Each structure stands twice: as structure tokens, then as C-alpha cells.
Amino acid sequence: MRYAILSDIHGNLEALTAVMEKCRDLEIDKYIFLGDVVGYNGNPKECMDIIRSLDIAGAVKGNHDEYAANNDDVLESFNPHAKAAVLWTKSQLSLDDRAWLTNLPMRQTIKGAFVTIVHSTLDSPEAWGYIFDEHHAADNFAYQFTQLCFCGHSHVPVGFCKKPIAAQATRQIEELRAWTDPATPEMPRDFSVFDSVSVDLQTGYKYLLNVGSIGQPRNKDPRASFAVYDSNDKNVTRYRVPYDIAATQARIREVGLPERLAERLATGS
């Protein structure tokens, strides 16, 4: 079974469309959604319609899904850009759309796939915390009872493995640097092409993988990021897909969302 893992779409129709085209090429069987289909970009309704039409094996709620679905229009703790996007997004969704978002669980174990999914963290998903290092990963592993857990929220792809005691490793939890594969001035990447990176799952190990963001990457790589879990071959591959960023930026400006939301897409920041 091949599962596509989709996260943090944030109303970016061009990015999601490019990912869907790649999923068709990859002959995906089912889809797993890690939250935040809405927010920031200019096509929340269209993106929701696509996600809801898929053969979904599992889905969880993101913080922007929560904000768009509830009745809080004050949003006291929000920065101005995020607040503007949330309020505009609310106006674009039907009552049925908001009900669908409301009913998404915070975390889920997918039967048959032996996979756990969460938008933020397993230990306190409603607090919308982030996982950036081994210490945060350790807290998550304490609540992870499957070999594999997928998360999103930070828009930064990062992966960790927890080795079995029998491995006698000096460090039981380690970051999977190959999964993150950051772009740096010393190692520039060509963001106009499609590429991928894979992790093979070892027996006895646990894995925690943030798949990055489709609609608003923040790892200095502007391409849409998603992953595919092959349960037969026991590996996970993260794909980076170029898309029409200019069209997404034009849509943001057309609907009157903050300019900063358009600018950041080009730099993946």
C-alpha cells in the first residue's frame, strides 16, 4: 500500500494541484492528511474540496483548521498577518466545510497501516507545540506506540529515529539529517526541478517524521513538500515539487491578503 502524506496546504491551490499530479504518477493508493488545509493563501475552499474528495485513510486537525472552524473572531494572540488570513478564510467556507474541520480528531492511529498521525505533538496536540530537536522528539516518542508517526505544523521537514535498546547506541534518539536535507549557500539546490529523499525503516526502530509543508514551506526551499509511505517496501520518501508560485502570489494579492504572505513563498521562509 502506498500512502501519500499531505500537510500544511494552507489554501495553496497551485501547490496542491502539482502534488496531486505527482501522486497520480506515483500511483498512490490512499491519502493521509496531517492538518491545516486552510490559512495564509487564497484558495481555501478549493483545497478543501480536493482533500475531501480523496480516499482518506486518516486525517487530523491543524491549528488553522481549528481557527477557521470556531466562532472566535477576536484572535487576541495572533499576529496581524495570520489574523487577516483566518478572518478572510472563515468567510470563504460553508457551514458544512467548517463542520468537517471541527470534527477532525487531534491525533489518530491508522488501523492496518500501524501509523500514528498528529498535526503538532502526541503528548499535547491541543497546545500546538513544535518538534525541532531530540528533546522535543523524546517527549513525542513517549506517546508513540507505532513504529511510524507523521506530524506537521512547523512547515520544516525534520526526522528522528529512536533506536532499540538492543542497538546499544550511545544516543538512543537521533536526527535523520538526510530527511531534512537543508539548502545552504555551500550546497545550493535547483528549486525548479523535482527531487526526493528516502528513509528505509529498520525493524525495532521508531520513526518520527515531519513531512514539511505543501502550501507554505519555511525551510528555505520553496517547493511543495510531501511524503509517500510504502508499507510493502518499508520506506518513506519525501518529495519536493516545483509549482507556479507566481500564480499563488497573484491570488493572494487579488483577494487582498497581506503582501508578506505572497513574498515569503518565493524564498520558502
Stockholm file with secondary structure:
# STOCKHOLM 1.0

chainA/1-269         MRYAILSDIHGNLEALTAVMEKCRDLEIDKYIFLGDVVGYNGNPKECMDIIRSLDIAGAVKGNHDEYAANNDDVLESFNPHAKAAVLWTKSQLSLDDRAWLTNLPMRQTIKGAFVTIVHSTLDSPEAWGYIFDEHHAADNFAYQFTQLCFCGHSHVPVGFCKKPIAAQATRQIEELRAWTDPATPEMPRDFSVFDSVSVDLQTGYKYLLNVGSIGQPRNKDPRASFAVYDSNDKNVTRYRVPYDIAATQARIREVGLPERLAERLATGS
#=GR chainA/1-269 SS CEEEEECCCTTCHHHHHHHHHHHHHTTCCEEEECSCCSSSSSCHHHHHHHHHHSCEEEECCCHHHHHHHSSCCCCTTCCHHHHHHHHHHHHHSCHHHHHHHHTSCSEEEETTTTEEEESSCSSCGGGTCCCCSHHHHHHHHTTCCSSEEEECSSSSCEEEEECCGGGCCSCSEEECHHHHCCCBTTBCCCTTSCEEEEEECCTTCEEEEECCCSSSCCSSCCSEEEEEEETTTTEEEEEEECCCHHHHHHHHHHTTCCHHHHHGGGTTC
#=GC SS_cons         CEEEEECCCTTCHHHHHHHHHHHHHTTCCEEEECSCCSSSSSCHHHHHHHHHHSCEEEECCCHHHHHHHSSCCCCTTCCHHHHHHHHHHHHHSCHHHHHHHHTSCSEEEETTTTEEEESSCSSCGGGTCCCCSHHHHHHHHTTCCSSEEEECSSSSCEEEEECCGGGCCSCSEEECHHHHCCCBTTBCCCTTSCEEEEEECCTTCEEEEECCCSSSCCSSCCSEEEEEEETTTTEEEEEEECCCHHHHHHHHHHTTCCHHHHHGGGTTC
//
